[in-house]
Amino acid sequence: MSWIPFKIGQPKKQIVSKTVERDFEREYDKLQKLEDQTKKLYKDMKKSTEADTAMSKAAVKISADLLSNPLCEQDQAFLDSMTALDTAMRRMDSFNQEKVNQIQKTVIDPLKKYSSVFPSLNMAVKRREQTLQDYKRLQSKVEKYEEKEKTGPNMVKLHQAREELRPVKDDFEAKNKQLLEEMPKFYNSRIDYFQPSFEALIRAQVVYFTEMHKIFSELTEQIDQANLTDEQRERENEAKLNELRALSIVADD
């Protein structure tokens, strides 16, 4: 959100002190940054959960494709391994969906609701600014008649201008006072509002990765019967690849 004051002729009288205006701008600037950060966090969280869901679904698709590989019909050991993998991927997908749903309810939805408050705040600031411009315009009008000759008609117009100014002045001071009191309160409340959400986010991640550790530990025990190290597996794969390269059908011309 942005705040661009209207530019009009300034009255000679300082109707809002520089200190008050500086305080107002400081507090409003903090809320502008808070709104931008809230919107960004909301978008990032949605992208994160969408990416998590896509990753999980892709893993399930890969395991299903491997399970349908014709080799599974010929090799029982391979079938057993792919069945274990497919079961693990489906369990992972289930826990991931629970995590995503939890994050949606406890983090993303609250962020969206929090963001929905800012338009009302912007409107309150805009009304304050509009009232300030009316205040300045009417103050200038009063000053103009104060400088004129003290004739009967001029004194009547001065009285009318002052009467027109009074409610606008009172309205501005009320709006200004309310915003100066409530903007800091709104800003300071952000921690109490978001802390439960971020705690829930951490808990959801802890539960998910704890379950992932269990799932993949069990999977490792099921498929890693040879107990080979990564280096040993790499050497074994390289040896088998060399055997394939030695076949005449793949030999270089």
N, C-alpha and C positions, 0 to 999 in steps of 0.2 A: 504494500500500500504506500502511496506517496501523498504528501501534503504540500500543496503549492498555494500560499496565501494570495488572495486577490490584491492587485496593486491599485490603490486609489490615493487621492490627495490626503495628506496627513494633517490632522488638526494641530494647532500650535501646542495645545495642552497634551502632556504625556499621560495617556489614559491607562496604559498598561506598562508597569515598570519593566526595565530591561532584565532585572533579576527574575521576575515572574515569567516573562516570555522565554527566558533562557531555561528556566526550570521546566516549563511546559515542553519546549522543544527537546530537551534531554530525555524526559520521560516518554515522550511519544516516539522518539528515535529508538529507544530500547524496545518498545512494543513492535515497531516496524521490523526490526531485526528478528524479534521473537516469532513474528508471523512468518517471515521468510524461512527461518530455520524449521519451524513446525511443518510447513508445506514440503520442504525438501526432505525432512525425515519421513513424512507420510509416503512420499513417492518412493523413497529408497526402500522403505519397509515392504511396500507392495511389490517392488521389483525383486526383492530378496525372496519373498515367499513364492512368487511366481517362478523364479529360477529354481528354487528348491523343489517345487512340484514338478517342473519340467525334467529336472535331473532324475528324480525318483521314478517318474513314468518311463523315462528313457531306459533306466536300468532294468525295469521290469520287462520292457520290450526286448531288450538285448538277451536277457535270460530266457525269455520265451522262445526267441529265435534259435538260440543255442539248443534248447530242449527239443525243438522240432527238427534239428539237424539229422539227416539220415544216418550219421555215424552212431547216434544213440540207439538205433535199432540193431546195430552190429556189435557194439561194445558195451557190455553191462557196466563196467567200471566208469566209462564216460557217461552213461545214462545216470548212474547213481550220483556222480559229481554234479551234473547239470540239474538234476532234480533238487539236490541240496542247494545249489545256487539259486534256482528259481524260487524255492521256498523262502530263502533268506531275503531275496529282493522284494518279494511280496510282503514279507513282514516289515522290511525297511519302509516300503511305500505306505503301509498302514500306520506305522508310528510317525512317519513324516507328515501324513495328512492330519493326524491328531495334533502335531506340533503347529502346523500351519493354521489349523482352526483355532487353536489356543491363542496364537499370536494375533490372529484377526480380531478375536473378541477382546483381548486384553491390551493390545498395543495399537493396531491400525484403526479400529473403530473409535477409541478414545482420541486419537490424533485427529481424526476427521471431525469429531464433535468439537474439539478444542478450536480447530481452524474456523469452524462455522460461527464463532463468537466475534471474530475480527471485523466482519462487515458492519455489525452494529456499532462497534467501537469507532470505526472509520466514519460512520454517519454522525456519531456524537461529536467527533472532532470537526467534521465539516459544518455542522450546525453552529458550533462554537465560533468557527471562523466567519461564517456568514453573519452571525450576530455581532461579532467584532467589527466587521465592515460597516454595518448599520450604525453601530455605536460611533465609529469614527466620522461617518458622514453627518450624523446628527450633531455631534460635538462641533464639527466645522461650521455647521449651520448656526448653532448658538453663538459661536465666536464671531461670526460675520455680523450678526445683529447686535452683539455687544459692542462692536467697534463703530456701529452707525450712530448718527446723531440721535439723542434721546428725545425723539418726537413721540407723540401719542401712538401713531400707527406702528412705528418701529418697536416701541415698548410692548405693544400687543403681540407683534410677531415674535419678539424675543420670548415673551411668556409662553406663547404657543410652542415655540421650538424647544424650550426647556421642558414643557409638559410632554412633548413627543419623545424627548431624550430619556426622561426618567425611567419608564418601563423597560426600554431597550438596555439601558445601563444596568438596571437590576437583573435583567434576564442574562446578560453577558456575565456578570459577576457570579451569578448562581451556577451557570454552565461551567465557567472557568474553575470555580472552587470545587465543584463536583469532580471534574476531570483530574485536577491536581491531586485530589484525595484518593480517587479510585484507580487511576492508572498505575501508581506504585503498588497498590494492593493486588491488582490483577497480575502484574509482573512477578511479584514475590510469591504468588500462589502457585506458580508453575511447578515448583519442586514438589509440593504436596500433591499436586494433580498427577504428575508424571511418574513419581517414584514407584507407586504400585505397579504401573504398567511395565517399567523397566525391570522391576524385580520379577514380575511374571514372565517376561521375556527370558531372563536368565534361567529361571526354573524350567521353562519349556525346553530350552537348549540343553540343560543338564540332563533332564529326563531322556530326551531324544538320544544324546550321545552315549549315555549310560546303556541304553537299550542296544544301540548300534555296536558297542563294544561286546555285549553278550552275544548278539547275533553273529558277528563276524568271528568271534572266538570259537563259537560252536561250528561255524562253517569251516574254519581252518582245520579243526579236529576231524571233520568229516571227509575233507578232500585231500588233506596233506598227510597221506599215509606214509609216504617215503621220508618225511621229515628232512627234506633237502633245504639247504640254504639258498638264498637268491643267486649267489655266485655259482653254486652247483647246478641250479636249474638253468642258468644262462649258458653254462658250458654244455649241458645236456641238449638244450635247444639248438645251440650252434652246431653240435655234432650231427644232430638229425637233419638240420638244414643243409649241411655239407653232403649228407647222403643223398638228399633230394637233388642237389646241384650236380651230383655225379651221374644222374640218370641221363641217358642219351637224348630224351625228349626235351630236356631243358638246357642241354649243353650249348654253349656259344658256337656259332658257325666258324 
